[in-house]
Amino acid sequence: MSDARRSVLVFRELPPDQLARLTAVHDVTAANPRHAQERAAFEAALPRVEGMIGSSVPITDTLLDAAPRLRVISSISAGVDNYPIASLRQRGIVLCHTPGVLTETTADTVFALLMCTSRRVVELAGLVREGRWDRNIGEDLYGWDVHGKTLGILGFGRIGQAVARRGALGFGMPVVYAGRRAVDVPELAGRARHVSQQELLETSDFVVATLPLNEGTRGLMGLREFAAMKAGAIFINGGRGATVQEPALLHALDHGQLRAAGLDVFSTEPLPLASPLRTHPKVTALPHIGSATHETRHAMAAMATTNLLEALAGRPPLAVYKTD
């Protein structure tokens, strides 16, 4: 590839300054297929497109068949579960993503969920908002301490480590984590231990999942895993919804094994109105806002734009997705 103008398809809205970076050097079609009025333009662009940028749209083999000139996809995300990795590799299509830039913001969200569930923040704020705070609260509305409790983390990548720093350094929480191998994090030396998943589940007061979605993690948390958790523990998921078997989570909540759950991600998103998780009294549910701040979403878009521009120019992108 070179600095020649290429055909680029933007399949999710970009900030104006990042869209301008693309249109200055390439021929750009902006069409989000999730919007019915833009689907025809999206499909019409596929036969000529060489680069794509966006997120939240499943990229299928059928779509790839319709885009024979495609060479680069730049995802505005860290996770890549919307992309057929093996098919992209076979077709020689480079997949870029945005790891790192969203780490701290997502860890903030995960720890906020942990705090909210343990101290019953959403529930008690509703008490005030709805005019039902008419006396000093009694034990039936008390929450539970966070500081000093054991924090277990499933998935000790960038986000898991950032959550661990918040817990260990900010709240004096002993940290245990499960993963394929021990990880050397200097600032957590002596504060975080690598343990088996079974030990983590049995000993943690909070089990926080920050797992990516792959064949090894899909449905990882099921009936057996929730039953192994310490009675009265709290489960937090800030990774991917499909790593959890939601009926098993509901069973653990309804039968007293878990005290509460804080969820930012779900197997189906947006969460269906019929889902029991939506209104469950022990669940604090968020609409997948892990990285959703003005600063971080702009930084993700900027990194994804740079990835695409560099790849189309034949230069190394900032972050090419690698399976290991």
C-alpha positions in Angstrom: 0.0 0.0 0.0 1.1 3.6 -0.4 -0.1 7.2 0.2 -2.5 7.0 -2.8 -6.2 7.8 -2.1 -8.1 4.7 -1.0 -11.7 3.9 -0.6 -12.6 3.9 3.1 -15.9 2.9 4.8 -16.7 4.4 8.2 -19.3 2.1 9.7 -19.8 3.9 13.0 -19.9 7.6 13.7 -16.4 9.3 14.1 -15.8 12.6 15.9 -15.6 15.4 13.3 -11.9 16.0 13.7 -11.1 12.3 13.1 -13.4 12.1 10.1 -11.6 15.1 8.7 -8.2 13.3 9.1 -9.6 10.5 6.9 -11.3 12.7 4.2 -8.2 14.7 3.8 -6.3 11.8 2.3 -8.9 9.2 1.3 -12.3 8.8 -0.4 -14.7 8.2 2.5 -18.2 6.8 2.8 -19.8 7.1 6.2 -22.6 4.7 6.6 -23.7 2.8 9.8 -25.6 -0.3 8.8 -27.3 -0.3 12.2 -29.3 2.7 10.9 -31.9 1.4 8.4 -31.6 4.6 6.2 -27.8 4.0 5.8 -27.7 0.3 5.2 -28.0 0.6 1.4 -25.0 3.0 1.2 -23.0 0.7 3.5 -23.7 -2.3 1.2 -23.0 -0.3 -2.0 -19.6 0.7 -0.7 -18.4 -2.8 0.1 -17.2 -3.9 -3.4 -14.7 -1.0 -3.7 -13.7 -0.5 0.0 -10.0 -1.1 1.0 -10.2 0.1 4.6 -13.0 0.0 7.2 -13.2 1.7 10.6 -16.0 1.4 13.2 -17.3 -0.9 16.0 -20.4 -2.7 17.3 -21.2 -4.2 13.9 -20.7 -8.0 13.5 -18.4 -8.6 10.5 -19.4 -11.8 8.8 -17.9 -14.0 6.1 -20.8 -12.9 3.9 -19.8 -9.3 4.4 -16.2 -10.1 3.6 -17.2 -11.9 0.4 -18.9 -8.6 -0.7 -15.7 -6.7 0.0 -13.0 -8.4 -2.2 -10.6 -5.4 -2.0 -10.7 -5.0 1.7 -7.2 -5.0 3.3 -7.6 -3.3 6.7 -10.3 -3.1 9.4 -9.7 -0.7 12.3 -11.9 -1.4 15.2 -12.8 1.4 17.7 -12.6 -1.1 20.5 -10.2 -3.2 22.5 -12.3 -6.4 22.2 -12.6 -8.1 18.8 -15.4 -10.6 19.3 -17.4 -9.0 16.5 -14.7 -10.1 14.0 -14.1 -13.6 12.4 -10.4 -13.8 13.3 -9.6 -16.9 11.3 -11.3 -15.6 8.2 -9.5 -12.3 8.3 -6.2 -14.1 8.6 -7.0 -16.4 5.7 -7.9 -13.4 3.5 -4.8 -11.4 4.6 -6.9 -8.7 6.1 -5.2 -6.8 9.0 -7.3 -6.2 12.1 -6.4 -3.2 14.3 -7.9 -2.3 17.7 -7.5 0.1 20.6 -6.0 -1.6 23.6 -4.6 0.4 26.5 -6.3 3.7 25.8 -9.5 2.6 27.6 -7.9 0.7 30.4 -8.1 3.2 33.3 -11.6 4.4 32.4 -13.0 0.9 32.2 -11.3 0.0 35.5 -13.0 3.1 37.0 -16.4 1.7 35.8 -15.7 -1.7 37.2 -14.7 -0.4 40.6 -17.7 1.9 40.6 -19.9 -1.2 40.2 -18.1 -2.9 43.0 -18.7 0.0 45.3 -22.3 0.5 44.2 -23.3 -3.1 44.8 -21.6 -3.5 48.1 -22.9 -0.2 49.6 -26.3 -0.5 47.8 -25.8 3.0 46.3 -28.4 2.8 43.5 -31.0 1.2 45.7 -30.6 3.7 48.5 -30.4 6.7 46.1 -33.8 5.5 44.8 -35.1 5.6 48.4 -34.4 9.3 48.5 -35.5 10.1 45.0 -38.8 8.4 45.5 -39.6 10.2 48.8 -39.4 7.0 50.9 -36.6 8.2 53.2 -38.7 9.1 56.2 -36.6 7.8 59.0 -33.0 6.8 59.8 -32.3 3.6 58.0 -32.1 0.4 59.9 -30.0 -2.8 59.5 -32.2 -4.0 56.7 -30.8 -1.3 54.4 -27.1 -1.4 55.6 -24.5 -2.2 53.0 -21.1 -4.0 53.4 -17.6 -2.7 53.7 -15.3 -2.8 50.7 -12.0 -1.9 52.3 -9.9 -4.8 53.5 -12.0 -7.4 51.7 -10.5 -10.0 49.3 -10.7 -9.0 45.7 -10.5 -11.9 43.1 -9.9 -11.0 39.5 -10.7 -13.3 36.6 -8.6 -12.0 33.6 -5.5 -10.2 34.7 -4.7 -8.2 31.6 -4.5 -4.4 31.5 -8.0 -3.8 32.9 -7.7 -6.5 35.5 -4.4 -5.1 36.7 -5.9 -1.6 36.9 -8.8 -2.8 39.0 -6.3 -4.6 41.2 -4.3 -1.4 41.8 -7.5 0.4 42.8 -8.4 -2.3 45.3 -4.9 -3.0 46.7 -3.5 0.5 46.8 -6.6 2.5 47.4 -8.7 0.2 49.6 -6.2 -2.1 51.3 -7.7 -5.2 49.6 -5.8 -8.4 49.4 -5.9 -9.4 45.7 -5.9 -12.8 44.1 -6.1 -13.5 40.4 -6.5 -16.5 38.1 -5.0 -16.8 34.7 -2.7 -18.9 32.5 0.4 -17.6 34.3 1.6 -15.3 37.0 2.1 -11.7 36.0 4.8 -9.4 37.3 3.3 -6.0 38.3 5.9 -4.2 40.3 3.5 -1.8 42.1 1.4 -4.9 43.2 4.4 -6.8 44.5 3.3 -8.6 47.7 -0.2 -7.5 47.3 -1.5 -9.7 44.5 -1.2 -13.5 44.3 -1.7 -15.8 41.3 -4.0 -18.7 42.4 -6.2 -21.4 40.8 -9.6 -20.4 39.7 -11.1 -22.7 42.3 -9.2 -21.0 45.2 -10.2 -17.6 43.9 -13.9 -18.4 43.8 -13.8 -20.0 47.3 -11.9 -17.2 49.0 -12.9 -13.9 47.3 -15.4 -11.5 48.8 -15.7 -9.9 45.3 -15.2 -11.8 42.1 -14.5 -9.4 39.2 -14.5 -10.7 35.7 -12.5 -8.7 33.1 -12.2 -11.5 30.6 -12.1 -11.2 26.8 -14.5 -13.4 24.9 -13.0 -16.5 23.2 -13.7 -20.2 23.0 -11.9 -20.7 26.3 -13.9 -18.1 28.2 -17.4 -18.4 26.6 -19.8 -19.5 29.4 -16.9 -19.8 31.8 -19.0 -18.8 34.8 -21.8 -21.4 35.2 -23.7 -23.3 37.9 -20.6 -25.0 39.3 -18.5 -21.9 39.4 -21.1 -19.8 41.1 -21.8 -22.6 43.6 -18.1 -22.6 44.4 -18.1 -18.9 45.3 -17.9 -17.8 49.0 -21.4 -17.5 50.4 -22.4 -13.8 50.4 -19.8 -12.8 47.8 -20.5 -10.2 45.1 -20.0 -10.9 41.4 -19.0 -8.1 39.0 -18.7 -8.4 35.2 -16.9 -5.7 33.2 -15.5 -7.9 30.5 -17.8 -9.7 28.1 -21.4 -10.8 28.8 -21.1 -14.2 27.1 -18.4 -15.3 29.5 -21.3 -15.7 32.0 -24.2 -18.2 31.8 -26.9 -15.8 32.9 -29.4 -18.5 34.1 -26.7 -19.8 36.4 -26.0 -16.3 37.7 -29.7 -15.8 38.4 -29.9 -19.2 40.2 -27.0 -18.1 42.5 -28.7 -14.8 43.3 -32.1 -16.3 43.9 -30.8 -19.1 46.1 -28.7 -17.0 48.4 -25.2 -18.0 47.2 -24.5 -14.4 46.0 -25.2 -11.2 47.8 -25.4 -9.1 44.7 -24.1 -8.7 41.1 -22.9 -5.6 39.2 -23.1 -6.0 35.4 -22.0 -3.7 32.7 -22.1 -6.4 30.0 -24.7 -9.0 28.9 -25.0 -12.0 26.5 -27.5 -10.0 24.4 -27.1 -6.2 24.2 -29.1 -4.0 24.6 -30.5 -6.1 27.4 -33.9 -7.4 26.4 -36.9 -6.0 28.3 -37.9 -9.5 29.3 -34.6 -10.3 31.0 -34.9 -11.0 34.7 -31.6 -9.2 35.2 -33.1 -5.9 34.2 -35.2 -5.6 37.4 -33.7 -8.1 39.7 -33.4 -6.5 43.2 -29.8 -7.9 43.7 -28.5 -6.6 40.4 -27.0 -3.3 39.5 -27.1 -3.2 35.7 -25.4 -0.6 33.4 -25.7 -0.2 29.6 -22.2 -1.3 28.7 -20.5 2.1 29.6 -17.1 0.8 30.6 -15.2 3.2 28.3 -18.0 5.6 27.8 -16.5 9.0 28.7 -16.0 11.9 26.4 -12.2 11.8 26.8 -11.8 8.0 26.4 -14.1 7.5 23.4 -12.4 10.4 21.6 -9.0 8.9 22.4 -10.2 5.5 21.0 -11.5 7.1 17.8 -8.2 8.9 17.4 -6.1 5.7 17.9 -8.3 3.8 15.5 -8.0 6.5 12.9 -4.3 6.5 13.2 -4.2 2.7 12.9 -6.2 2.9 9.6 -4.1 5.7 8.1 -0.8 4.0 8.9 -2.0 0.6 7.6 -3.3 2.1 4.4 0.0 3.9 3.9 1.9 0.7 4.3 3.3 1.6 7.7 3.0 -0.3 11.0 -0.2 0.7 12.9 -0.2 1.5 16.6 -2.0 -1.8 17.5 -2.6 -4.8 15.3 -4.7 -7.5 17.0 -2.7 -10.6 17.8 -4.2 -13.8 19.1 -1.5 -14.3 21.8 
